[in-house]
Amino acid sequence: MLRFIVRRLLLLFPILFGLSILVFVWIRALPGSVANSILGEHSTPARIAQINHQFGLDRPIYVQYWKYLQRTLGGDLGYSITSFRPVTFEIEHRFPATIELAAAAMVFAIAVGIPLGFFAAKRYSTWFDQISLVLSLIGISIPIFFLALVMKYIFAVRLGWLPSIGREDVTADRSHPTNFYILDGIINRDPAAVWDAIRHLILPAICLASIPLAVVTRITRAAVLDVQNEDYVRTARAKGMAPSIVDRRHVLRNALLPVSTIIGLQTGLLLSGAVLTETVFAYPGMGIWIKDAIFARDYPVIQGGILFLAIVFVFVNLVVDISYAFINQRIRLS
């Protein structure tokens, strides 16, 4: 197990090195420039040259990359060109918001998707199974931004049950030592703050969870259908073991192996792909931050944000791989 973990961690370095090169070259190939974004209609050739020299953009690209690599290895991701704040400071304040959103979405997808897929498989070809298939197909097909706009209109605008933007009431004056608003409310023993943070999470989390929920449901259904026909399951039933025990110990436990893979992949995608949801709900997380940086040609933010999310994605998949051995003890990682 230890050898497997060390090997996967060592693979992290070439992956991140290759990604840093791709991102560095890609953002400089985009139309426009930092100088044009900063100066706007007041740009002149002289002022553009001055801005490019100020940020070192007039040097050869390999020189720029070498300087960037040196700073990054030293833990310095640079400063935002638009806000002039350190990129690490922005990540520290925005990543907790994305974690809360992604975690809430994944908890909802797992809590609903696994039971729904399991019972759909146990009731194969019944009306319940057919409805679950239709709902999962709708969940995969409907665009997140469209679902977000519809739910925002119904539950926030028309019914007024839930807030439509942000992470908390704009009139609230609360301290956030960890930037995890729910955790901060618990630490401060403020139930109103906890409930306020949860209320602001409900709509964006459900919208973000629509695709993972559909995927988890379909994979769980397929895995349960496959596992319940295995010899060891039939043997357990032939021995007179209670159906609930067979389902829990033999069917569901072994069916969770492919499901855990999907959950890990979807979790990584949620952390890095919440741009549309955060934009619709004006949720101040990593997604909307990087989106704004792309439009502003804020190179340090794009590079630092994508590199940080790539590290998180790799570590999430590492945790998923390690979990295999605990979910199914027949698997041994060498």
C-alpha positions in Angstrom: 0.0 0.0 0.0 2.8 2.4 1.0 4.7 1.7 -2.2 1.5 2.3 -4.3 0.9 5.7 -2.6 4.6 6.8 -3.1 4.5 5.7 -6.7 1.3 7.7 -7.4 2.7 10.8 -5.6 5.9 10.6 -7.7 3.7 10.6 -10.8 2.2 13.9 -9.7 5.3 15.8 -10.6 5.5 15.0 -14.4 1.7 15.4 -14.6 1.9 18.9 -13.1 5.0 19.8 -15.1 3.3 18.9 -18.4 0.1 20.7 -17.4 2.0 23.8 -16.4 3.6 23.9 -19.9 0.2 23.4 -21.6 -1.5 26.1 -19.6 1.4 28.5 -20.0 1.4 28.2 -23.7 -2.4 28.1 -24.1 -3.2 31.3 -22.3 -0.6 33.2 -24.3 -2.1 31.9 -27.5 -5.5 33.4 -26.6 -6.6 36.4 -28.6 -5.9 39.7 -26.9 -3.3 40.6 -24.3 -2.8 41.7 -20.7 -2.0 45.2 -21.8 -5.2 45.6 -23.9 -7.2 44.2 -21.0 -5.8 46.7 -18.6 -5.7 49.8 -20.8 -8.9 49.2 -22.7 -9.7 52.0 -25.1 -6.8 54.1 -23.7 -4.2 51.7 -25.1 -1.4 53.0 -27.3 1.6 51.2 -28.7 3.9 53.0 -26.2 1.7 52.2 -23.2 1.2 48.6 -24.4 5.0 48.2 -24.6 5.3 49.7 -21.1 2.8 47.2 -19.6 4.5 44.2 -21.4 7.9 45.3 -20.1 6.4 45.8 -16.6 5.1 42.2 -16.4 8.0 40.7 -18.4 5.8 39.7 -21.3 8.2 41.2 -23.8 10.8 38.4 -23.1 11.0 35.1 -25.0 8.3 32.7 -23.9 10.9 30.1 -22.6 12.4 32.8 -20.4 9.0 33.7 -19.1 8.2 30.1 -18.3 11.6 29.6 -16.5 10.8 32.5 -14.3 7.3 31.2 -13.7 8.6 27.7 -12.8 11.2 29.1 -10.4 8.6 31.2 -8.5 6.1 28.3 -8.5 8.6 25.8 -7.1 9.3 28.4 -4.4 5.6 28.5 -3.5 5.0 31.9 -5.1 2.1 31.8 -7.6 2.4 35.5 -8.3 0.1 38.4 -8.0 -3.2 39.0 -9.8 -2.9 41.6 -12.5 -6.4 42.9 -11.9 -6.7 42.8 -8.1 -3.0 43.1 -7.3 -3.5 40.5 -4.5 -1.4 37.3 -4.2 -2.9 34.3 -6.0 -2.4 32.2 -2.9 -4.4 34.7 -0.9 -7.3 34.5 -3.5 -7.1 30.7 -3.4 -7.2 30.7 0.4 -10.4 32.8 0.4 -12.2 31.2 -2.6 -11.3 27.5 -2.5 -13.3 26.9 0.7 -16.4 28.1 -1.1 -15.9 25.7 -4.0 -15.2 22.9 -1.5 -18.5 23.6 0.3 -20.4 23.7 -2.9 -18.8 20.6 -4.4 -19.1 18.6 -1.1 -22.8 19.5 -0.7 -23.5 18.6 -4.4 -21.7 15.2 -4.0 -23.3 14.4 -0.7 -26.7 15.0 -2.4 -25.7 12.9 -5.4 -24.5 10.0 -3.3 -27.4 10.1 -0.8 -30.0 10.0 -3.6 -28.1 8.3 -6.4 -26.9 5.1 -4.7 -30.3 4.2 -3.1 -32.1 5.1 -6.3 -29.8 3.0 -8.4 -30.0 0.1 -6.0 -33.7 0.0 -5.7 -34.1 0.4 -9.5 -31.9 -2.7 -10.0 -33.8 -4.6 -7.4 -37.1 -3.7 -9.2 -35.7 -4.3 -12.7 -38.1 -3.6 -15.6 -40.8 -2.2 -13.2 -42.3 1.3 -13.4 -39.8 2.4 -10.7 -36.9 1.3 -12.8 -38.2 3.0 -15.9 -38.8 6.3 -14.1 -35.3 6.2 -12.6 -33.9 5.7 -16.0 -35.9 8.6 -17.5 -34.9 10.9 -14.6 -31.2 10.0 -14.9 -31.3 10.6 -18.7 -32.9 14.0 -18.1 -30.3 14.8 -15.4 -27.4 14.1 -17.8 -29.0 15.9 -20.8 -30.3 19.1 -19.3 -27.6 21.9 -19.3 -26.6 23.0 -15.8 -27.0 26.7 -16.5 -30.6 26.2 -17.7 -31.5 24.1 -14.7 -30.0 26.7 -12.4 -32.0 29.5 -14.0 -35.2 27.5 -13.8 -34.7 26.6 -10.2 -33.6 30.1 -9.3 -36.7 31.5 -10.9 -39.1 29.1 -9.2 -37.6 28.7 -5.7 -36.0 32.2 -5.3 -38.0 34.6 -7.4 -41.5 33.2 -7.5 -41.8 31.3 -4.2 -39.1 33.2 -2.2 -38.1 30.1 -0.3 -34.4 30.3 -0.9 -31.8 33.0 -1.6 -30.6 33.4 -5.2 -27.1 34.7 -4.9 -24.0 34.6 -2.7 -23.0 32.5 0.3 -24.7 34.4 3.0 -27.1 37.3 3.7 -25.4 40.5 2.4 -26.5 42.4 5.5 -24.9 39.9 7.9 -21.8 41.0 9.8 -20.0 37.7 10.7 -16.4 36.6 11.1 -15.1 33.8 9.0 -11.8 32.5 10.4 -11.7 29.4 8.2 -13.8 30.7 5.2 -15.9 27.6 5.5 -19.1 29.4 6.3 -20.9 26.4 7.8 -17.9 25.4 9.9 -17.5 29.0 11.0 -21.1 29.2 12.1 -20.5 26.0 14.2 -17.3 27.3 15.7 -19.0 30.6 16.6 -22.0 28.8 18.0 -24.3 30.7 15.7 -27.1 28.5 14.4 -28.5 31.4 12.3 -25.2 31.6 10.4 -25.2 27.8 9.8 -28.7 27.8 8.5 -28.0 30.9 6.4 -25.0 29.2 4.8 -27.0 26.0 4.2 -29.9 28.0 2.6 -27.5 29.6 0.2 -26.0 26.2 -0.7 -29.2 24.3 -1.5 -30.0 25.6 -4.9 -26.5 25.7 -6.4 -25.6 22.3 -4.9 -28.7 20.6 -6.3 -28.0 22.1 -9.7 -24.4 21.2 -9.6 -25.3 17.6 -8.5 -27.7 17.0 -11.4 -25.1 15.3 -13.6 -23.2 13.3 -10.9 -26.6 12.2 -9.5 -27.6 10.8 -12.9 -24.3 9.1 -13.4 -24.1 7.6 -9.9 -27.7 6.3 -10.3 -27.0 4.6 -13.6 -23.7 3.1 -12.6 -25.1 1.8 -9.3 -28.0 0.2 -11.1 -25.7 -1.4 -13.7 -23.3 -2.6 -11.0 -26.0 -4.1 -8.8 -27.6 -5.9 -11.7 -24.2 -7.4 -12.6 -23.2 -8.4 -9.0 -26.5 -9.9 -7.9 -26.0 -12.7 -10.6 -22.6 -13.7 -9.3 -22.0 -17.2 -8.0 -21.1 -16.0 -4.4 -24.4 -14.1 -4.2 -26.5 -17.1 -5.3 -24.5 -19.3 -2.8 -25.3 -16.9 0.0 -28.9 -17.0 -0.8 -28.9 -20.8 -1.1 -27.5 -21.0 2.4 -30.6 -19.3 3.7 -29.0 -16.0 4.5 -31.4 -13.1 5.0 -32.0 -11.1 1.8 -31.1 -7.8 3.6 -27.8 -9.3 4.7 -27.0 -10.6 1.2 -27.8 -7.2 -0.3 -25.7 -5.4 2.3 -22.7 -7.7 2.6 -22.4 -9.2 -0.9 -24.3 -7.2 -3.5 -24.0 -3.5 -2.4 -20.5 -3.8 -1.1 -19.1 -5.3 -4.3 -21.2 -3.0 -6.5 -19.7 0.1 -4.8 -16.3 -0.6 -6.4 -17.1 0.9 -9.8 -19.4 3.4 -8.1 -16.5 4.7 -6.0 -14.5 5.3 -9.2 -17.2 7.4 -10.7 -17.7 9.3 -7.4 -14.0 10.1 -7.3 -13.9 11.3 -10.9 -17.1 13.3 -10.5 -15.8 14.9 -7.3 -12.7 16.1 -9.1 -14.8 17.5 -11.9 -17.1 19.3 -9.5 -14.2 21.0 -7.8 -12.8 22.2 -11.2 -16.0 22.6 -13.2 -18.4 24.6 -11.1 -18.0 27.7 -13.4 -21.6 27.8 -14.7 -23.2 27.2 -11.3 -21.1 29.8 -9.6 -21.8 32.3 -12.4 -25.6 31.9 -12.3 -25.7 32.1 -8.5 -22.9 34.7 -8.1 -21.2 32.2 -5.9 -17.7 33.5 -5.0 -15.7 30.3 -5.6 -12.8 29.1 -7.8 -14.8 28.6 -10.9 -16.1 32.2 -11.4 -12.7 33.5 -10.3 -10.9 31.7 -13.0 -13.6 32.5 -15.6 -13.2 36.2 -14.8 -9.4 35.8 -15.0 -9.6 34.3 -18.5 -11.7 37.2 -19.8 -9.2 39.7 -18.1 -6.2 37.8 -19.4 -5.0 37.6 -15.8 -2.1 35.1 -16.4 -1.0 34.5 -12.8 -4.6 33.7 -11.7 -5.2 31.3 -14.6 -1.9 29.5 -14.1 -2.1 29.3 -10.4 -5.8 28.4 -10.2 -5.6 25.6 -12.8 -2.4 24.2 -11.3 -4.0 24.2 -7.8 -7.2 22.5 -9.1 -5.1 19.9 -10.9 -3.3 19.0 -7.7 -6.6 18.6 -5.9 -8.0 16.5 -8.8 -5.0 14.1 -8.6 -5.2 13.8 -4.9 -8.9 13.0 -5.0 -8.2 10.2 -7.5 -5.4 8.9 -5.3 -7.9 8.7 -2.4 -10.3 6.8 -4.6 -7.6 4.3 -5.6 -6.7 3.7 -2.0 -10.3 3.3 -1.0 -10.5 0.2 -3.4 -8.7 -1.9 -0.8 -11.1 -1.0 1.9 -14.3 -1.4 -0.1 -13.3 -4.7 -1.6 -10.7 -6.7 0.3 -10.1 -9.0 -2.6 -8.1 -6.2 -4.2 -4.5 -5.7 -3.1 -2.5 -2.7 -4.2 1.1 -3.6 -4.8 
